[in-house]
Amino acid sequence: MTDISKNQSKMLKGIAIFFMLSLHLFNTTNYTDLYNPLITIKGLPITYFLSFICDACVPIYCFCAGYAAYLLKNETTQKRLKRVLNLLLTYWIILTLTCITGLVLNNTNIPGSFATFLGNAFLYHISYVGAWWFMQTYILLCITSKYLIDLVDKDHNIIMLMLSLAIYIIAYYFRMIHPIYTSVNVINYIINALVLYGTSQLSYVVGLLFRKYFVMTKLKEKLNNKQVVGIVLMLVSVLLHIVVKSMIVAPFTGLIFITGFLLIDIKIPFLEKVLLFLGKHSTNVWLLHMQFYMIFFSKLIFSTHTVLGCIIILFAFCILCSYVVDVIHSKINSIIDYIFKKTFI
């Protein structure tokens, strides 16, 4: 039994990737050379204020990953490893295409030195694309998921939740307020990995707990007006983050938004199809989008100088490339399967 369906989880990922692109495009006060907003408030685009809720993108991904991890807690280590390797294969394909593009366009930083390439390929020093930091964090969450699930199953959940919250606050402090730097690069890499993990694990743990206790099922049973409550919660999450702009509230506003969305239980066919479509391509778009709007083709992405035009063009190119990545991924998988069969069967 599961109280959050696969489609709902995929739609949440669709929302998360829409949030990610919106956050990166519109959460800036330096917009005059990028786009002309239709509505401004105190000289700033309304999209700037709305974009704050969009930093729920990572908490949404982490929540969904935690929920899925508990759902699949009896999965074999081999299957878990295969899923991680499958994600890494997607990452390496996009990394390779990014480096080829950098070479063709004579980019000074991509691919850079061989050491730089290895640092990005093996996730210990990610420098090409800022959004790739989550690859390392996601894999660390996968590696530690068994231990987190064991702690959840010991029923010390309040203690675990408080500990997870404390880790989040400490990690946020050292990530955003007082970063630690040393003269030893290896130590810096380790500190950075731990800090990013610490700011991501809270939403992952909440996802585990939601699955264990069927939180959404229980909420729906107790609420008479689920849709109304859901809409109110989503509005509250947006307004709360407009008031409190600090990213420290992202896991909390993200959780409020997630709960509201799941209570609504969308039954609008067109919207459902759009979110499912975006959810299907969300991983590829996450790994691709910065190359377009920030690194290689920024003038093209902002060529319309409109909010809608920017996001449509960015999504269009990302989705087009996503299909290319999927074809390459499928071909490589076929080759690997063929070699495996010839070698071991």
Residue frames as qw, qx, qy, qz and C-alpha x, y, z in Angstrom:
[[0.000, 0.887, 0.462, 0.000, 0.00, 0.00, 0.00],
 [0.413, -0.022, 0.006, 0.911, 1.24, 3.49, -0.81],
 [0.058, 0.793, 0.493, -0.353, -0.52, 6.76, -0.07],
 [0.141, 0.761, -0.256, -0.579, 1.47, 8.75, -2.65],
 [0.875, 0.376, 0.304, 0.011, 1.13, 7.24, -6.11],
 [0.642, -0.055, 0.374, 0.667, 3.90, 7.03, -8.72],
 [0.259, 0.685, 0.408, 0.545, 2.07, 9.60, -10.82],
 [0.305, -0.941, -0.141, -0.041, 1.83, 12.00, -7.90],
 [0.658, -0.527, 0.235, 0.484, 5.54, 11.58, -7.21],
 [0.541, 0.237, 0.444, 0.674, 6.36, 12.17, -10.88],
 [0.053, 0.859, 0.338, 0.381, 4.15, 15.28, -10.94],
 [0.490, -0.843, 0.010, 0.222, 5.97, 16.58, -7.86],
 [0.631, -0.231, 0.370, 0.642, 9.23, 16.14, -9.76],
 [0.335, 0.601, 0.464, 0.558, 7.66, 18.01, -12.66],
 [0.215, -0.954, -0.178, -0.113, 6.85, 20.88, -10.31],
 [0.652, -0.608, 0.165, 0.422, 10.35, 20.69, -8.84],
 [0.578, 0.076, 0.401, 0.707, 12.04, 21.09, -12.21],
 [0.108, 0.801, 0.366, 0.462, 9.72, 23.96, -13.14],
 [0.454, -0.883, -0.062, 0.099, 10.62, 25.56, -9.80],
 [0.707, -0.333, 0.240, 0.576, 14.34, 25.01, -10.40],
 [0.435, 0.382, 0.391, 0.715, 14.34, 26.76, -13.77],
 [0.120, -0.879, -0.309, -0.344, 12.12, 29.56, -12.48],
 [0.601, -0.744, -0.012, 0.291, 14.37, 30.08, -9.45],
 [0.640, -0.189, 0.309, 0.677, 17.52, 30.26, -11.56],
 [0.301, 0.512, 0.439, 0.674, 15.97, 32.53, -14.20],
 [0.152, -0.758, -0.313, -0.551, 13.94, 34.94, -12.09],
 [0.627, -0.709, -0.238, 0.218, 15.34, 35.11, -8.55],
 [0.548, -0.009, 0.042, 0.836, 17.43, 38.16, -9.34],
 [0.023, 0.845, 0.275, -0.458, 17.09, 41.92, -9.00],
 [0.086, -0.532, 0.483, 0.690, 19.40, 42.44, -12.00],
 [0.565, 0.387, 0.728, 0.006, 16.79, 41.70, -14.63],
 [0.288, 0.778, 0.035, -0.557, 16.86, 44.78, -16.87],
 [0.176, 0.555, -0.666, -0.467, 19.17, 43.24, -19.49],
 [0.180, -0.026, 0.983, 0.031, 17.36, 39.89, -19.38],
 [0.034, -0.506, -0.813, -0.285, 13.60, 40.46, -19.67],
 [0.168, -0.239, 0.024, -0.956, 10.91, 43.12, -19.38],
 [0.004, -0.293, -0.894, 0.338, 8.38, 42.21, -16.67],
 [0.156, -0.560, -0.561, -0.589, 4.70, 43.00, -17.19],
 [0.525, -0.785, -0.229, -0.237, 4.03, 43.57, -13.49],
 [0.460, 0.302, -0.508, 0.663, 6.40, 45.15, -10.97],
 [0.559, -0.768, -0.309, -0.040, 6.11, 45.75, -7.24],
 [0.421, -0.852, 0.167, 0.263, 8.34, 48.46, -5.77],
 [0.234, 0.799, -0.484, -0.269, 10.41, 48.37, -8.94],
 [0.205, -0.318, 0.922, 0.080, 10.92, 44.60, -8.89],
 [0.503, 0.013, -0.665, -0.552, 9.21, 41.99, -11.11],
 [0.786, -0.278, 0.190, -0.518, 6.41, 39.99, -9.51],
 [0.915, 0.185, -0.359, 0.022, 8.29, 36.91, -10.73],
 [0.280, 0.486, -0.618, 0.551, 11.12, 37.84, -8.36],
 [0.470, -0.327, 0.479, -0.666, 8.82, 37.60, -5.34],
 [0.928, 0.036, 0.009, -0.371, 7.11, 34.42, -6.57],
 [0.691, 0.452, -0.555, 0.101, 10.48, 32.79, -7.29],
 [0.190, -0.537, 0.678, -0.464, 11.30, 32.41, -3.59],
 [0.848, -0.085, 0.369, -0.372, 8.95, 29.45, -3.19],
 [0.828, 0.479, -0.276, -0.095, 10.84, 27.88, -6.10],
 [0.133, 0.581, -0.761, 0.258, 13.80, 27.07, -3.84],
 [0.774, -0.153, 0.475, -0.390, 11.56, 24.22, -2.70],
 [0.751, 0.457, -0.408, -0.247, 12.89, 22.35, -5.77],
 [0.331, 0.390, -0.825, 0.241, 15.65, 20.49, -3.90],
 [0.379, -0.119, 0.703, -0.590, 13.47, 19.72, -0.84],
 [0.816, 0.243, 0.052, -0.522, 10.82, 18.30, -3.20],
 [0.669, 0.431, -0.603, -0.053, 13.39, 16.03, -4.89],
 [0.091, 0.331, -0.829, 0.441, 14.77, 14.95, -1.50],
 [0.601, -0.019, 0.467, -0.648, 11.29, 14.30, -0.10],
 [0.855, 0.312, -0.165, -0.380, 10.37, 12.14, -3.12],
 [0.515, 0.449, -0.717, 0.136, 13.70, 10.30, -2.90],
 [0.171, -0.261, 0.770, -0.556, 13.20, 9.59, 0.81],
 [0.749, 0.105, 0.266, -0.597, 9.64, 8.41, 0.27],
 [0.815, 0.392, -0.371, -0.213, 10.76, 6.09, -2.56],
 [0.264, 0.461, -0.795, 0.292, 13.71, 4.80, -0.49],
 [0.427, -0.137, 0.702, -0.554, 11.40, 3.66, 2.31],
 [0.824, 0.281, 0.040, -0.491, 9.00, 2.17, -0.19],
 [0.817, 0.422, -0.392, 0.012, 11.90, 0.16, -1.66],
 [0.339, -0.734, 0.538, -0.238, 13.68, -0.52, 1.64],
 [0.836, -0.160, 0.524, -0.035, 13.73, -4.28, 1.01],
 [0.695, 0.696, -0.171, -0.060, 15.34, -3.80, -2.39],
 [0.910, -0.112, 0.042, 0.397, 18.60, -5.70, -2.87],
 [0.340, -0.707, 0.231, 0.575, 21.92, -3.88, -2.75],
 [0.437, 0.052, 0.659, 0.610, 22.47, -4.92, -6.37],
 [0.173, 0.737, 0.585, 0.291, 19.27, -3.19, -7.53],
 [0.220, -0.925, -0.129, 0.283, 20.06, -0.10, -5.50],
 [0.443, -0.466, 0.430, 0.634, 23.54, 0.04, -6.99],
 [0.390, 0.345, 0.676, 0.521, 22.12, -0.41, -10.49],
 [0.058, 0.904, 0.419, 0.060, 19.83, 2.62, -10.03],
 [0.320, -0.830, 0.142, 0.435, 22.76, 4.76, -8.85],
 [0.462, -0.197, 0.606, 0.617, 24.91, 3.63, -11.79],
 [0.315, 0.622, 0.643, 0.319, 22.01, 4.36, -14.15],
 [0.067, -0.972, -0.177, 0.140, 21.88, 7.93, -12.85],
 [0.427, -0.633, 0.382, 0.520, 25.66, 8.25, -13.09],
 [0.504, 0.202, 0.656, 0.525, 25.52, 7.07, -16.71],
 [0.173, 0.873, 0.424, 0.169, 23.05, 9.88, -17.49],
 [0.289, -0.907, 0.086, 0.295, 25.34, 12.33, -15.73],
 [0.529, -0.361, 0.530, 0.555, 28.44, 11.15, -17.62],
 [0.444, 0.515, 0.598, 0.424, 26.62, 11.40, -20.96],
 [0.030, 0.965, 0.243, 0.090, 25.61, 14.99, -20.23],
 [0.472, -0.739, 0.265, 0.402, 29.09, 15.75, -18.87],
 [0.575, -0.021, 0.584, 0.573, 30.63, 14.48, -22.11],
 [0.297, 0.721, 0.507, 0.368, 28.20, 16.45, -24.29],
 [0.202, -0.966, -0.083, 0.138, 28.91, 19.57, -22.20],
 [0.524, -0.544, 0.406, 0.514, 32.66, 19.15, -22.65],
 [0.507, 0.297, 0.604, 0.538, 32.28, 18.61, -26.41],
 [0.111, 0.905, 0.367, 0.185, 30.17, 21.79, -26.62],
 [0.383, -0.861, 0.112, 0.315, 32.82, 23.64, -24.62],
 [0.571, -0.223, 0.524, 0.591, 35.52, 22.52, -27.03],
 [0.384, 0.561, 0.580, 0.448, 33.48, 23.45, -30.11],
 [0.031, -0.945, -0.253, -0.203, 32.67, 26.91, -28.71],
 [0.513, 0.417, -0.336, 0.671, 36.21, 27.44, -27.40],
 [0.547, -0.791, -0.103, -0.254, 35.06, 27.85, -23.82],
 [0.222, 0.668, -0.581, 0.409, 38.02, 28.64, -21.56],
 [0.431, -0.403, 0.626, -0.510, 36.72, 26.67, -18.55],
 [0.822, 0.085, 0.494, -0.269, 35.05, 23.63, -20.10],
 [0.880, -0.323, -0.348, 0.021, 36.56, 21.09, -20.26],
 [0.296, -0.868, 0.375, -0.137, 39.71, 22.79, -18.90],
 [0.046, 0.549, -0.833, 0.053, 42.49, 20.52, -17.62],
 [0.612, -0.027, -0.775, -0.157, 42.28, 16.73, -17.38],
 [0.205, -0.091, -0.757, 0.614, 42.34, 17.02, -13.59],
 [0.353, 0.113, 0.181, -0.911, 39.34, 19.36, -13.75],
 [0.644, 0.053, -0.533, -0.546, 37.51, 16.88, -15.97],
 [0.499, -0.058, -0.845, 0.183, 38.19, 14.03, -13.53],
 [0.020, 0.071, 0.568, -0.820, 37.02, 16.17, -10.60],
 [0.544, 0.121, -0.028, -0.830, 33.69, 16.74, -12.33],
 [0.640, 0.097, -0.684, -0.336, 33.37, 13.17, -13.63],
 [0.551, -0.136, -0.783, 0.255, 33.90, 11.59, -10.22],
 [0.393, -0.766, -0.379, -0.339, 32.01, 14.29, -8.29],
 [0.648, -0.444, -0.316, 0.533, 34.76, 15.29, -5.88],
 [0.183, -0.456, 0.009, 0.871, 35.26, 18.78, -7.35],
 [0.358, 0.648, 0.641, 0.202, 32.31, 19.96, -9.43],
 [0.200, -0.497, 0.047, 0.843, 33.16, 23.15, -11.29],
 [0.137, 0.185, 0.659, 0.716, 31.53, 23.03, -14.73],
 [0.350, -0.484, -0.471, -0.650, 27.86, 23.46, -13.80],
 [0.196, -0.339, 0.515, -0.763, 26.63, 24.76, -10.45],
 [0.782, -0.137, 0.033, -0.608, 23.46, 22.66, -10.41],
 [0.766, 0.193, -0.613, -0.014, 25.48, 19.45, -10.57],
 [0.080, -0.441, 0.688, -0.571, 26.31, 19.69, -6.85],
 [0.753, -0.151, 0.282, -0.575, 23.17, 17.68, -6.08],
 [0.823, 0.264, -0.493, -0.105, 24.56, 14.61, -7.89],
 [0.337, 0.320, -0.740, 0.486, 27.11, 14.11, -5.14],
 [0.364, -0.189, 0.502, -0.761, 24.54, 14.78, -2.41],
 [0.839, 0.053, -0.105, -0.532, 21.95, 12.44, -3.92],
 [0.746, 0.238, -0.617, 0.077, 24.46, 9.59, -4.13],
 [0.107, 0.263, -0.713, 0.641, 25.47, 10.17, -0.49],
 [0.616, -0.095, 0.270, -0.734, 21.79, 10.04, 0.47],
 [0.876, 0.149, -0.355, -0.290, 21.47, 6.73, -1.42],
 [0.522, 0.304, -0.719, 0.342, 24.57, 5.33, 0.31],
 [0.030, -0.143, 0.669, -0.728, 23.31, 6.31, 3.78],
 [0.600, -0.201, -0.247, -0.734, 19.63, 5.50, 3.14],
 [0.713, -0.150, -0.685, 0.006, 19.87, 2.04, 4.72],
 [0.367, -0.081, -0.594, 0.711, 21.16, 3.53, 7.97],
 [0.255, -0.087, 0.089, -0.959, 18.56, 6.31, 7.97],
 [0.692, -0.179, -0.466, -0.522, 15.79, 3.76, 7.37],
 [0.609, -0.130, -0.721, 0.304, 17.13, 1.58, 10.22],
 [0.100, -0.026, -0.446, 0.889, 16.93, 4.58, 12.54],
 [0.483, -0.113, -0.164, -0.852, 13.39, 5.37, 11.38],
 [0.733, -0.146, -0.607, -0.270, 12.34, 1.75, 12.00],
 [0.415, -0.048, -0.719, 0.555, 13.62, 1.90, 15.58],
 [0.279, -0.753, -0.555, -0.215, 10.69, 4.23, 16.33],
 [0.397, -0.547, -0.213, 0.706, 12.76, 7.00, 17.90],
 [0.394, 0.605, 0.457, 0.520, 11.28, 9.30, 15.33],
 [0.155, -0.977, -0.138, -0.048, 10.92, 12.49, 17.39],
 [0.572, -0.640, 0.304, 0.414, 14.55, 12.24, 18.45],
 [0.610, 0.128, 0.528, 0.577, 15.61, 11.49, 14.90],
 [0.233, 0.820, 0.392, 0.346, 13.59, 14.39, 13.52],
 [0.305, -0.945, 0.030, 0.113, 15.07, 16.78, 16.10],
 [0.635, -0.404, 0.429, 0.500, 18.58, 15.51, 15.32],
 [0.518, 0.428, 0.529, 0.518, 17.94, 15.89, 11.59],
 [0.030, 0.953, 0.246, 0.172, 16.69, 19.45, 12.17],
 [0.476, -0.802, 0.204, 0.298, 19.77, 20.28, 14.26],
 [0.642, -0.074, 0.511, 0.566, 22.06, 18.90, 11.53],
 [0.360, 0.713, 0.453, 0.397, 20.19, 20.99, 8.97],
 [0.148, -0.986, -0.078, -0.005, 20.59, 24.23, 10.96],
 [0.572, -0.608, 0.364, 0.412, 24.30, 23.61, 11.63],
 [0.601, 0.166, 0.562, 0.543, 24.96, 22.69, 7.99],
 [0.229, 0.865, 0.361, 0.265, 23.02, 25.75, 6.77],
 [0.327, -0.915, 0.086, 0.219, 25.13, 27.97, 9.02],
 [0.524, -0.462, 0.521, 0.490, 28.37, 26.63, 7.59],
 [0.511, 0.397, 0.612, 0.454, 27.03, 26.69, 4.03],
 [0.161, 0.802, 0.401, 0.413, 25.40, 30.11, 3.87],
 [0.301, -0.948, -0.051, -0.086, 26.58, 32.20, 6.82],
 [0.300, -0.800, 0.517, 0.056, 30.06, 31.14, 7.88],
 [0.919, 0.338, -0.202, -0.004, 31.68, 28.82, 5.30],
 [0.661, -0.601, 0.394, 0.214, 34.83, 26.99, 6.36],
 [0.713, 0.657, -0.229, 0.080, 37.88, 27.10, 4.11],
 [0.722, -0.546, 0.319, 0.281, 41.27, 25.52, 4.70],
 [0.116, 0.731, -0.544, -0.395, 44.53, 25.46, 2.76],
 [0.262, -0.140, 0.942, 0.154, 44.00, 21.75, 2.00],
 [0.459, 0.103, -0.429, -0.771, 41.74, 21.14, -1.02],
 [0.421, -0.129, -0.893, -0.094, 40.79, 17.60, -0.01],
 [0.108, -0.328, -0.699, 0.626, 39.53, 18.82, 3.37],
 [0.276, 0.261, -0.009, -0.925, 37.55, 21.58, 1.62],
 [0.464, 0.010, -0.697, -0.546, 35.91, 19.01, -0.67],
 [0.343, -0.243, -0.884, 0.204, 34.95, 16.84, 2.32],
 [0.023, 0.330, 0.466, -0.821, 33.55, 19.79, 4.28],
 [0.360, 0.187, -0.277, -0.871, 31.57, 20.95, 1.25],
 [0.454, -0.091, -0.828, -0.317, 30.12, 17.46, 0.70],
 [0.253, -0.312, -0.807, 0.433, 29.10, 17.17, 4.37],
 [0.125, 0.306, 0.235, -0.914, 27.53, 20.63, 4.41],
 [0.442, 0.105, -0.467, -0.759, 25.49, 19.98, 1.26],
 [0.431, -0.180, -0.883, -0.046, 24.41, 16.60, 2.61],
 [0.146, -0.289, -0.668, 0.671, 23.44, 18.21, 5.92],
 [0.276, 0.278, 0.078, -0.917, 21.21, 20.80, 4.26],
 [0.514, 0.101, -0.592, -0.612, 19.47, 18.11, 2.15],
 [0.260, -0.028, -0.957, 0.128, 18.91, 15.23, 4.58],
 [0.266, 0.161, 0.553, -0.773, 16.04, 16.84, 6.52],
 [0.638, 0.284, -0.129, -0.704, 13.58, 16.68, 3.61],
 [0.513, 0.225, -0.813, -0.158, 14.81, 13.14, 2.83],
 [0.067, -0.029, -0.876, 0.477, 14.12, 12.01, 6.41],
 [0.457, 0.239, 0.312, -0.798, 10.67, 13.63, 6.32],
 [0.630, 0.274, -0.499, -0.528, 9.98, 11.67, 3.12],
 [0.334, 0.100, -0.926, 0.143, 10.93, 8.45, 4.94],
 [0.131, 0.154, 0.712, -0.673, 8.59, 9.28, 7.81],
 [0.551, 0.252, -0.048, -0.794, 5.71, 10.21, 5.50],
 [0.619, 0.179, -0.688, -0.335, 5.94, 6.79, 3.87],
 [0.222, 0.045, -0.908, 0.353, 6.33, 4.86, 7.11],
 [0.134, 0.295, 0.668, -0.670, 3.29, 6.44, 8.76],
 [0.134, 0.514, 0.736, 0.419, 1.11, 6.95, 5.66],
 [0.092, -0.362, -0.295, 0.880, 0.82, 10.60, 6.63],
 [0.240, 0.065, -0.363, -0.898, -1.11, 11.66, 3.53],
 [0.404, -0.308, -0.817, -0.275, -3.66, 8.86, 3.88],
 [0.316, -0.468, -0.664, 0.490, -4.30, 9.83, 7.51],
 [0.000, 0.275, 0.052, -0.960, -4.59, 13.52, 6.64],
 [0.311, -0.072, -0.574, -0.754, -7.10, 12.80, 3.88],
 [0.394, -0.387, -0.833, -0.008, -9.17, 10.65, 6.23],
 [0.265, -0.486, -0.524, 0.647, -9.37, 13.43, 8.82],
 [0.031, 0.302, -0.085, -0.949, -10.03, 16.38, 6.51],
 [0.472, 0.574, 0.623, -0.244, -13.47, 17.05, 5.06],
 [0.445, 0.884, 0.055, -0.130, -12.42, 19.72, 2.57],
 [0.787, -0.206, 0.297, 0.500, -9.12, 18.36, 1.30],
 [0.511, 0.547, 0.302, 0.591, -9.01, 20.51, -1.83],
 [0.126, -0.941, -0.090, -0.300, -9.69, 23.74, 0.06],
 [0.667, -0.691, 0.203, 0.194, -7.10, 22.94, 2.72],
 [0.780, 0.071, 0.327, 0.528, -4.62, 21.98, -0.02],
 [0.330, 0.747, 0.212, 0.536, -5.06, 25.28, -1.87],
 [0.363, -0.920, 0.030, -0.147, -4.72, 27.24, 1.39],
 [0.784, -0.457, 0.253, 0.335, -1.52, 25.38, 2.29],
 [0.670, 0.321, 0.295, 0.601, 0.02, 26.06, -1.12],
 [0.079, 0.873, 0.131, 0.463, -0.85, 29.77, -0.86],
 [0.590, -0.801, 0.096, 0.030, 0.55, 29.89, 2.68],
 [0.820, -0.161, 0.245, 0.492, 3.82, 28.36, 1.49],
 [0.465, 0.572, 0.234, 0.634, 4.17, 31.01, -1.23],
 [0.172, -0.900, -0.079, -0.392, 3.24, 33.95, 1.01],
 [0.746, -0.638, 0.075, 0.173, 5.40, 32.74, 3.89],
 [0.754, -0.048, 0.232, 0.612, 8.46, 32.61, 1.68],
 [0.255, 0.743, 0.191, 0.588, 7.75, 36.04, 0.22],
 [0.423, -0.881, 0.025, -0.212, 7.81, 37.39, 3.78],
 [0.641, -0.594, 0.453, 0.176, 10.78, 35.29, 4.91],
 [0.635, 0.699, -0.278, -0.174, 13.12, 35.36, 1.93],
 [0.211, -0.611, 0.763, -0.022, 15.93, 33.39, 3.55],
 [0.643, 0.225, -0.678, -0.275, 16.59, 29.98, 2.01],
 [0.034, -0.213, 0.869, -0.445, 16.69, 28.49, 5.51],
 [0.581, 0.147, 0.474, -0.645, 12.89, 28.06, 5.40],
 [0.466, 0.322, -0.610, -0.554, 12.95, 26.12, 2.10],
 [0.202, -0.020, -0.979, 0.022, 12.46, 22.63, 3.62],
 [0.140, 0.354, 0.708, -0.595, 9.49, 23.90, 5.63],
 [0.452, 0.483, -0.026, -0.749, 7.76, 25.93, 2.91],
 [0.337, 0.278, -0.804, -0.404, 8.55, 23.04, 0.58],
 [0.037, -0.146, -0.967, 0.204, 6.85, 20.54, 2.90],
 [0.323, 0.458, 0.442, -0.700, 3.79, 22.79, 3.24],
 [0.440, 0.457, -0.379, -0.673, 3.61, 23.06, -0.56],
 [0.227, 0.144, -0.946, -0.181, 4.03, 19.29, -1.03],
 [0.119, 0.277, 0.857, -0.419, 1.28, 18.52, 1.49],
 [0.392, 0.509, 0.186, -0.744, -1.07, 21.03, -0.11],
 [0.387, 0.393, -0.617, -0.562, -0.42, 19.68, -3.60],
 [0.167, 0.016, -0.986, -0.026, -1.03, 16.08, -2.53],
 [0.233, 0.368, 0.688, -0.580, -4.25, 17.04, -0.76],
 [0.435, 0.466, -0.120, -0.761, -5.60, 18.68, -3.91],
 [0.559, 0.069, 0.815, 0.134, -4.97, 15.48, -5.92],
 [0.224, 0.455, -0.312, -0.803, -5.07, 17.11, -9.38],
 [0.556, 0.330, 0.763, -0.007, -7.73, 15.78, -11.76],
 [0.394, 0.801, -0.060, -0.447, -7.19, 18.25, -14.62],
 [0.920, 0.212, 0.270, 0.191, -6.06, 16.04, -17.54],
 [0.525, 0.774, -0.095, 0.342, -4.01, 18.67, -19.40],
 [0.209, -0.836, 0.412, -0.296, -2.16, 19.91, -16.30],
 [0.851, -0.322, 0.414, -0.043, -1.57, 16.34, -15.15],
 [0.871, 0.394, 0.144, 0.255, -0.06, 15.42, -18.54],
 [0.281, 0.859, -0.235, 0.356, 2.20, 18.48, -18.51],
 [0.447, -0.720, 0.470, -0.248, 3.50, 17.74, -15.00],
 [0.925, -0.084, 0.367, 0.048, 4.00, 14.06, -15.78],
 [0.725, 0.624, 0.000, 0.292, 5.90, 15.01, -18.95],
 [0.049, 0.851, -0.371, 0.368, 8.14, 17.42, -17.04],
 [0.715, -0.518, 0.435, -0.176, 8.61, 14.82, -14.30],
 [0.953, 0.206, 0.174, 0.136, 9.74, 12.25, -16.86],
 [0.622, 0.599, -0.090, 0.497, 12.46, 14.61, -18.14],
 [0.372, -0.922, 0.022, -0.107, 13.24, 16.26, -14.81],
 [0.773, -0.438, 0.245, 0.387, 16.62, 14.60, -14.19],
 [0.629, 0.310, 0.332, 0.631, 17.94, 15.44, -17.65],
 [0.073, 0.873, 0.201, 0.439, 16.62, 19.01, -17.52],
 [0.570, -0.812, 0.056, 0.109, 18.20, 19.52, -14.09],
 [0.729, -0.302, 0.341, 0.510, 21.59, 18.43, -15.46],
 [0.516, 0.406, 0.452, 0.604, 21.22, 20.41, -18.72],
 [0.078, 0.910, 0.396, 0.095, 19.56, 23.76, -18.09],
 [0.347, -0.829, 0.094, 0.429, 22.47, 25.83, -16.76],
 [0.540, -0.078, 0.526, 0.653, 24.53, 25.10, -19.86],
 [0.253, 0.633, 0.562, 0.469, 21.89, 26.92, -21.91],
 [0.112, -0.936, -0.283, -0.178, 20.91, 29.97, -19.88],
 [0.452, -0.859, 0.149, 0.188, 24.22, 30.67, -18.13],
 [0.624, -0.415, 0.491, 0.444, 27.20, 29.10, -19.89],
 [0.438, 0.039, 0.666, 0.603, 26.82, 28.69, -23.67],
 [0.072, 0.444, 0.635, 0.628, 23.60, 30.22, -25.04],
 [0.097, -0.502, -0.541, 0.668, 22.41, 32.91, -22.62],
 [0.146, 0.279, -0.196, -0.929, 21.67, 35.46, -25.36],
 [0.323, -0.125, -0.781, -0.519, 19.43, 32.97, -27.15],
 [0.263, -0.425, -0.831, 0.244, 17.51, 32.03, -23.99],
 [0.070, -0.625, -0.387, 0.674, 16.81, 35.68, -23.15],
 [0.220, 0.086, 0.507, 0.829, 16.34, 36.77, -26.77],
 [0.117, -0.650, -0.644, -0.387, 12.60, 37.49, -26.41],
 [0.068, 0.224, -0.349, 0.907, 13.14, 39.67, -23.32],
 [0.649, -0.359, -0.119, -0.660, 9.91, 38.26, -21.88],
 [0.478, -0.359, 0.705, -0.381, 9.37, 36.06, -18.83],
 [0.873, 0.203, 0.343, -0.282, 7.25, 33.53, -20.71],
 [0.695, 0.658, -0.286, -0.041, 9.57, 33.48, -23.72],
 [0.005, 0.660, -0.719, 0.219, 12.65, 32.83, -21.56],
 [0.558, -0.216, 0.740, -0.307, 11.22, 29.84, -19.77],
 [0.860, 0.395, 0.204, -0.250, 9.60, 28.35, -22.90],
 [0.558, 0.706, -0.436, 0.013, 12.84, 28.58, -24.91],
 [0.141, -0.558, 0.775, -0.261, 14.89, 27.14, -22.06],
 [0.724, -0.011, 0.613, -0.314, 12.51, 24.21, -21.55],
 [0.806, 0.544, -0.021, -0.233, 12.30, 23.60, -25.31],
 [0.420, 0.674, -0.603, 0.082, 16.06, 23.23, -25.70],
 [0.314, -0.407, 0.786, -0.343, 16.41, 21.18, -22.52],
 [0.809, 0.149, 0.452, -0.345, 13.64, 18.76, -23.54],
 [0.734, 0.619, -0.243, -0.137, 15.07, 18.41, -27.05],
 [0.223, 0.606, -0.734, 0.209, 18.48, 17.56, -25.61],
 [0.582, -0.250, 0.646, -0.427, 16.84, 15.27, -23.06],
 [0.910, 0.310, 0.121, -0.246, 15.55, 13.07, -25.88],
 [0.564, 0.652, -0.496, 0.103, 19.07, 12.93, -27.33],
 [0.168, -0.514, 0.746, -0.389, 20.49, 11.94, -23.93],
 [0.784, -0.036, 0.469, -0.406, 17.84, 9.23, -23.55],
 [0.860, 0.471, -0.154, -0.125, 18.69, 7.76, -26.97],
 [0.346, 0.626, -0.647, 0.262, 22.42, 7.66, -26.13],
 [0.444, -0.371, 0.662, -0.477, 21.63, 6.20, -22.70],
 [0.898, 0.142, 0.237, -0.342, 19.50, 3.46, -24.27],
 [0.743, 0.561, -0.365, 0.024, 22.22, 2.58, -26.81],
 [0.096, 0.579, -0.717, 0.375, 24.91, 2.35, -24.13],
 [0.649, -0.212, 0.557, -0.473, 22.65, 0.22, -21.93],
 [0.921, 0.313, -0.012, -0.230, 22.04, -2.13, -24.86],
 [0.543, 0.598, -0.557, 0.194, 25.80, -2.50, -25.41],
 [0.219, -0.473, 0.706, -0.480, 26.39, -3.13, -21.69],
 [0.824, -0.017, 0.372, -0.427, 23.64, -5.77, -21.60],
 [0.853, 0.456, -0.240, -0.086, 25.08, -7.46, -24.71],
 [0.309, 0.588, -0.672, 0.326, 28.60, -7.57, -23.22],
 [0.478, -0.346, 0.618, -0.520, 27.23, -8.85, -19.92],
 [0.915, 0.135, 0.175, -0.337, 25.33, -11.68, -21.61],
 [0.753, 0.530, -0.384, 0.071, 28.31, -12.68, -23.75],
 [0.152, 0.579, -0.670, 0.439, 30.64, -12.63, -20.73],
 [0.306, -0.243, 0.730, -0.561, 28.57, -14.21, -17.97],
 [0.798, 0.165, 0.328, -0.477, 25.92, -16.32, -19.71]]
